[in-house]
Amino acid sequence: MKPLLRVLIPLLVAYGASAGAATIEMNVNGLVCAFCAQGIEKQLRKFPATADVVVSLEHRLVAVGLKDGQDIPDADLRRALTNAGYSVKSIDRTETPIAELREHLKQAKP
């Protein structure tokens, strides 16, 4: 029994550390140009928990990929975007890796 616990406990700890939202997706109004996308990306990369950022003008979507075990409060995200002049319609947390979301957006029509 002890050898089994030695294997299971580290696995459970690793799983718990990776649990939580992998990506934060936000529907944002006011995105009209590539300059908008660059400005948003620059603002969101200032958060220490940000691993990656995707901005889709066509889908009015801004997504933040989080570093393992880290998070950004909704209020901080909303404040960063509204201070930059955008309107945040919704914030959703998903387990979808940001690379997968990026690929889906490339293939999807708005």
MODELLER restraints for C-alpha pairs under 7 A, 6 or more apart:
rsr = mdl.restraints
at = mdl.atoms
rsr.add(forms.Gaussian(group=physical.xy_distance, feature=features.Distance(at['CA:17:A'], at['CA:69:A']), mean=5.54, stdev=0.5))
rsr.add(forms.Gaussian(group=physical.xy_distance, feature=features.Distance(at['CA:18:A'], at['CA:68:A']), mean=5.89, stdev=0.5))
rsr.add(forms.Gaussian(group=physical.xy_distance, feature=features.Distance(at['CA:18:A'], at['CA:69:A']), mean=5.77, stdev=0.5))
rsr.add(forms.Gaussian(group=physical.xy_distance, feature=features.Distance(at['CA:21:A'], at['CA:93:A']), mean=5.34, stdev=0.5))
rsr.add(forms.Gaussian(group=physical.xy_distance, feature=features.Distance(at['CA:21:A'], at['CA:94:A']), mean=5.20, stdev=0.5))
rsr.add(forms.Gaussian(group=physical.xy_distance, feature=features.Distance(at['CA:21:A'], at['CA:95:A']), mean=5.23, stdev=0.5))
rsr.add(forms.Gaussian(group=physical.xy_distance, feature=features.Distance(at['CA:22:A'], at['CA:65:A']), mean=6.00, stdev=0.5))
rsr.add(forms.Gaussian(group=physical.xy_distance, feature=features.Distance(at['CA:22:A'], at['CA:66:A']), mean=5.59, stdev=0.5))
rsr.add(forms.Gaussian(group=physical.xy_distance, feature=features.Distance(at['CA:22:A'], at['CA:94:A']), mean=6.12, stdev=0.5))
rsr.add(forms.Gaussian(group=physical.xy_distance, feature=features.Distance(at['CA:22:A'], at['CA:95:A']), mean=4.82, stdev=0.5))
rsr.add(forms.Gaussian(group=physical.xy_distance, feature=features.Distance(at['CA:22:A'], at['CA:96:A']), mean=6.32, stdev=0.5))
rsr.add(forms.Gaussian(group=physical.xy_distance, feature=features.Distance(at['CA:22:A'], at['CA:97:A']), mean=5.99, stdev=0.5))
rsr.add(forms.Gaussian(group=physical.xy_distance, feature=features.Distance(at['CA:23:A'], at['CA:63:A']), mean=6.57, stdev=0.5))
rsr.add(forms.Gaussian(group=physical.xy_distance, feature=features.Distance(at['CA:23:A'], at['CA:64:A']), mean=5.54, stdev=0.5))
rsr.add(forms.Gaussian(group=physical.xy_distance, feature=features.Distance(at['CA:23:A'], at['CA:65:A']), mean=4.50, stdev=0.5))
rsr.add(forms.Gaussian(group=physical.xy_distance, feature=features.Distance(at['CA:23:A'], at['CA:66:A']), mean=5.94, stdev=0.5))
rsr.add(forms.Gaussian(group=physical.xy_distance, feature=features.Distance(at['CA:23:A'], at['CA:93:A']), mean=5.86, stdev=0.5))
rsr.add(forms.Gaussian(group=physical.xy_distance, feature=features.Distance(at['CA:23:A'], at['CA:94:A']), mean=5.36, stdev=0.5))
rsr.add(forms.Gaussian(group=physical.xy_distance, feature=features.Distance(at['CA:23:A'], at['CA:95:A']), mean=6.17, stdev=0.5))
rsr.add(forms.Gaussian(group=physical.xy_distance, feature=features.Distance(at['CA:23:A'], at['CA:96:A']), mean=6.22, stdev=0.5))
rsr.add(forms.Gaussian(group=physical.xy_distance, feature=features.Distance(at['CA:23:A'], at['CA:97:A']), mean=6.33, stdev=0.5))
rsr.add(forms.Gaussian(group=physical.xy_distance, feature=features.Distance(at['CA:23:A'], at['CA:98:A']), mean=6.13, stdev=0.5))
rsr.add(forms.Gaussian(group=physical.xy_distance, feature=features.Distance(at['CA:24:A'], at['CA:63:A']), mean=5.43, stdev=0.5))
rsr.add(forms.Gaussian(group=physical.xy_distance, feature=features.Distance(at['CA:24:A'], at['CA:64:A']), mean=5.11, stdev=0.5))
rsr.add(forms.Gaussian(group=physical.xy_distance, feature=features.Distance(at['CA:24:A'], at['CA:65:A']), mean=6.53, stdev=0.5))
rsr.add(forms.Gaussian(group=physical.xy_distance, feature=features.Distance(at['CA:24:A'], at['CA:91:A']), mean=6.85, stdev=0.5))
rsr.add(forms.Gaussian(group=physical.xy_distance, feature=features.Distance(at['CA:24:A'], at['CA:92:A']), mean=5.74, stdev=0.5))
rsr.add(forms.Gaussian(group=physical.xy_distance, feature=features.Distance(at['CA:24:A'], at['CA:93:A']), mean=4.53, stdev=0.5))
rsr.add(forms.Gaussian(group=physical.xy_distance, feature=features.Distance(at['CA:24:A'], at['CA:94:A']), mean=6.31, stdev=0.5))
rsr.add(forms.Gaussian(group=physical.xy_distance, feature=features.Distance(at['CA:25:A'], at['CA:61:A']), mean=6.82, stdev=0.5))
rsr.add(forms.Gaussian(group=physical.xy_distance, feature=features.Distance(at['CA:25:A'], at['CA:62:A']), mean=5.89, stdev=0.5))
rsr.add(forms.Gaussian(group=physical.xy_distance, feature=features.Distance(at['CA:25:A'], at['CA:63:A']), mean=4.35, stdev=0.5))
rsr.add(forms.Gaussian(group=physical.xy_distance, feature=features.Distance(at['CA:25:A'], at['CA:64:A']), mean=6.59, stdev=0.5))
rsr.add(forms.Gaussian(group=physical.xy_distance, feature=features.Distance(at['CA:25:A'], at['CA:91:A']), mean=5.75, stdev=0.5))
rsr.add(forms.Gaussian(group=physical.xy_distance, feature=features.Distance(at['CA:25:A'], at['CA:92:A']), mean=5.14, stdev=0.5))
rsr.add(forms.Gaussian(group=physical.xy_distance, feature=features.Distance(at['CA:25:A'], at['CA:93:A']), mean=6.18, stdev=0.5))
rsr.add(forms.Gaussian(group=physical.xy_distance, feature=features.Distance(at['CA:26:A'], at['CA:61:A']), mean=5.68, stdev=0.5))
rsr.add(forms.Gaussian(group=physical.xy_distance, feature=features.Distance(at['CA:26:A'], at['CA:62:A']), mean=5.11, stdev=0.5))
rsr.add(forms.Gaussian(group=physical.xy_distance, feature=features.Distance(at['CA:26:A'], at['CA:63:A']), mean=6.07, stdev=0.5))
rsr.add(forms.Gaussian(group=physical.xy_distance, feature=features.Distance(at['CA:26:A'], at['CA:88:A']), mean=6.79, stdev=0.5))
rsr.add(forms.Gaussian(group=physical.xy_distance, feature=features.Distance(at['CA:26:A'], at['CA:90:A']), mean=5.48, stdev=0.5))
rsr.add(forms.Gaussian(group=physical.xy_distance, feature=features.Distance(at['CA:26:A'], at['CA:91:A']), mean=4.46, stdev=0.5))
rsr.add(forms.Gaussian(group=physical.xy_distance, feature=features.Distance(at['CA:26:A'], at['CA:92:A']), mean=6.31, stdev=0.5))
rsr.add(forms.Gaussian(group=physical.xy_distance, feature=features.Distance(at['CA:27:A'], at['CA:60:A']), mean=5.69, stdev=0.5))
rsr.add(forms.Gaussian(group=physical.xy_distance, feature=features.Distance(at['CA:27:A'], at['CA:61:A']), mean=4.82, stdev=0.5))
rsr.add(forms.Gaussian(group=physical.xy_distance, feature=features.Distance(at['CA:27:A'], at['CA:62:A']), mean=6.45, stdev=0.5))
rsr.add(forms.Gaussian(group=physical.xy_distance, feature=features.Distance(at['CA:27:A'], at['CA:88:A']), mean=5.98, stdev=0.5))
rsr.add(forms.Gaussian(group=physical.xy_distance, feature=features.Distance(at['CA:27:A'], at['CA:89:A']), mean=5.31, stdev=0.5))
rsr.add(forms.Gaussian(group=physical.xy_distance, feature=features.Distance(at['CA:27:A'], at['CA:90:A']), mean=5.27, stdev=0.5))
rsr.add(forms.Gaussian(group=physical.xy_distance, feature=features.Distance(at['CA:27:A'], at['CA:91:A']), mean=6.73, stdev=0.5))
rsr.add(forms.Gaussian(group=physical.xy_distance, feature=features.Distance(at['CA:28:A'], at['CA:60:A']), mean=5.34, stdev=0.5))
rsr.add(forms.Gaussian(group=physical.xy_distance, feature=features.Distance(at['CA:28:A'], at['CA:61:A']), mean=5.97, stdev=0.5))
rsr.add(forms.Gaussian(group=physical.xy_distance, feature=features.Distance(at['CA:28:A'], at['CA:62:A']), mean=6.84, stdev=0.5))
rsr.add(forms.Gaussian(group=physical.xy_distance, feature=features.Distance(at['CA:28:A'], at['CA:86:A']), mean=6.55, stdev=0.5))
rsr.add(forms.Gaussian(group=physical.xy_distance, feature=features.Distance(at['CA:28:A'], at['CA:87:A']), mean=5.55, stdev=0.5))
rsr.add(forms.Gaussian(group=physical.xy_distance, feature=features.Distance(at['CA:28:A'], at['CA:88:A']), mean=4.55, stdev=0.5))
rsr.add(forms.Gaussian(group=physical.xy_distance, feature=features.Distance(at['CA:28:A'], at['CA:89:A']), mean=5.71, stdev=0.5))
rsr.add(forms.Gaussian(group=physical.xy_distance, feature=features.Distance(at['CA:29:A'], at['CA:60:A']), mean=6.30, stdev=0.5))
rsr.add(forms.Gaussian(group=physical.xy_distance, feature=features.Distance(at['CA:29:A'], at['CA:86:A']), mean=5.95, stdev=0.5))
rsr.add(forms.Gaussian(group=physical.xy_distance, feature=features.Distance(at['CA:29:A'], at['CA:87:A']), mean=5.04, stdev=0.5))
rsr.add(forms.Gaussian(group=physical.xy_distance, feature=features.Distance(at['CA:29:A'], at['CA:88:A']), mean=6.44, stdev=0.5))
rsr.add(forms.Gaussian(group=physical.xy_distance, feature=features.Distance(at['CA:30:A'], at['CA:86:A']), mean=5.28, stdev=0.5))
rsr.add(forms.Gaussian(group=physical.xy_distance, feature=features.Distance(at['CA:30:A'], at['CA:87:A']), mean=6.57, stdev=0.5))
rsr.add(forms.Gaussian(group=physical.xy_distance, feature=features.Distance(at['CA:31:A'], at['CA:57:A']), mean=5.69, stdev=0.5))
rsr.add(forms.Gaussian(group=physical.xy_distance, feature=features.Distance(at['CA:31:A'], at['CA:60:A']), mean=6.40, stdev=0.5))
rsr.add(forms.Gaussian(group=physical.xy_distance, feature=features.Distance(at['CA:32:A'], at['CA:57:A']), mean=6.41, stdev=0.5))
rsr.add(forms.Gaussian(group=physical.xy_distance, feature=features.Distance(at['CA:37:A'], at['CA:55:A']), mean=5.75, stdev=0.5))
rsr.add(forms.Gaussian(group=physical.xy_distance, feature=features.Distance(at['CA:41:A'], at['CA:53:A']), mean=6.01, stdev=0.5))
rsr.add(forms.Gaussian(group=physical.xy_distance, feature=features.Distance(at['CA:43:A'], at['CA:80:A']), mean=6.86, stdev=0.5))
rsr.add(forms.Gaussian(group=physical.xy_distance, feature=features.Distance(at['CA:49:A'], at['CA:66:A']), mean=5.63, stdev=0.5))
rsr.add(forms.Gaussian(group=physical.xy_distance, feature=features.Distance(at['CA:49:A'], at['CA:67:A']), mean=5.41, stdev=0.5))
rsr.add(forms.Gaussian(group=physical.xy_distance, feature=features.Distance(at['CA:49:A'], at['CA:70:A']), mean=5.43, stdev=0.5))
rsr.add(forms.Gaussian(group=physical.xy_distance, feature=features.Distance(at['CA:49:A'], at['CA:71:A']), mean=5.88, stdev=0.5))
rsr.add(forms.Gaussian(group=physical.xy_distance, feature=features.Distance(at['CA:49:A'], at['CA:72:A']), mean=6.55, stdev=0.5))
rsr.add(forms.Gaussian(group=physical.xy_distance, feature=features.Distance(at['CA:50:A'], at['CA:64:A']), mean=6.42, stdev=0.5))
rsr.add(forms.Gaussian(group=physical.xy_distance, feature=features.Distance(at['CA:50:A'], at['CA:65:A']), mean=6.03, stdev=0.5))
rsr.add(forms.Gaussian(group=physical.xy_distance, feature=features.Distance(at['CA:50:A'], at['CA:66:A']), mean=4.92, stdev=0.5))
rsr.add(forms.Gaussian(group=physical.xy_distance, feature=features.Distance(at['CA:50:A'], at['CA:67:A']), mean=5.99, stdev=0.5))
rsr.add(forms.Gaussian(group=physical.xy_distance, feature=features.Distance(at['CA:51:A'], at['CA:65:A']), mean=5.25, stdev=0.5))
rsr.add(forms.Gaussian(group=physical.xy_distance, feature=features.Distance(at['CA:51:A'], at['CA:66:A']), mean=5.06, stdev=0.5))
rsr.add(forms.Gaussian(group=physical.xy_distance, feature=features.Distance(at['CA:51:A'], at['CA:67:A']), mean=5.09, stdev=0.5))
rsr.add(forms.Gaussian(group=physical.xy_distance, feature=features.Distance(at['CA:52:A'], at['CA:64:A']), mean=5.83, stdev=0.5))
rsr.add(forms.Gaussian(group=physical.xy_distance, feature=features.Distance(at['CA:52:A'], at['CA:65:A']), mean=4.81, stdev=0.5))
rsr.add(forms.Gaussian(group=physical.xy_distance, feature=features.Distance(at['CA:53:A'], at['CA:63:A']), mean=5.66, stdev=0.5))
rsr.add(forms.Gaussian(group=physical.xy_distance, feature=features.Distance(at['CA:53:A'], at['CA:64:A']), mean=4.63, stdev=0.5))
rsr.add(forms.Gaussian(group=physical.xy_distance, feature=features.Distance(at['CA:53:A'], at['CA:65:A']), mean=6.09, stdev=0.5))
rsr.add(forms.Gaussian(group=physical.xy_distance, feature=features.Distance(at['CA:54:A'], at['CA:62:A']), mean=5.78, stdev=0.5))
rsr.add(forms.Gaussian(group=physical.xy_distance, feature=features.Distance(at['CA:54:A'], at['CA:63:A']), mean=5.07, stdev=0.5))
rsr.add(forms.Gaussian(group=physical.xy_distance, feature=features.Distance(at['CA:54:A'], at['CA:64:A']), mean=6.56, stdev=0.5))
rsr.add(forms.Gaussian(group=physical.xy_distance, feature=features.Distance(at['CA:54:A'], at['CA:102:A']), mean=6.80, stdev=0.5))
rsr.add(forms.Gaussian(group=physical.xy_distance, feature=features.Distance(at['CA:55:A'], at['CA:61:A']), mean=5.88, stdev=0.5))
rsr.add(forms.Gaussian(group=physical.xy_distance, feature=features.Distance(at['CA:55:A'], at['CA:62:A']), mean=4.52, stdev=0.5))
rsr.add(forms.Gaussian(group=physical.xy_distance, feature=features.Distance(at['CA:55:A'], at['CA:63:A']), mean=6.42, stdev=0.5))
rsr.add(forms.Gaussian(group=physical.xy_distance, feature=features.Distance(at['CA:56:A'], at['CA:62:A']), mean=6.36, stdev=0.5))
rsr.add(forms.Gaussian(group=physical.xy_distance, feature=features.Distance(at['CA:58:A'], at['CA:110:A']), mean=5.72, stdev=0.5))
rsr.add(forms.Gaussian(group=physical.xy_distance, feature=features.Distance(at['CA:59:A'], at['CA:110:A']), mean=5.45, stdev=0.5))
rsr.add(forms.Gaussian(group=physical.xy_distance, feature=features.Distance(at['CA:65:A'], at['CA:98:A']), mean=5.47, stdev=0.5))
rsr.add(forms.Gaussian(group=physical.xy_distance, feature=features.Distance(at['CA:78:A'], at['CA:88:A']), mean=6.34, stdev=0.5))
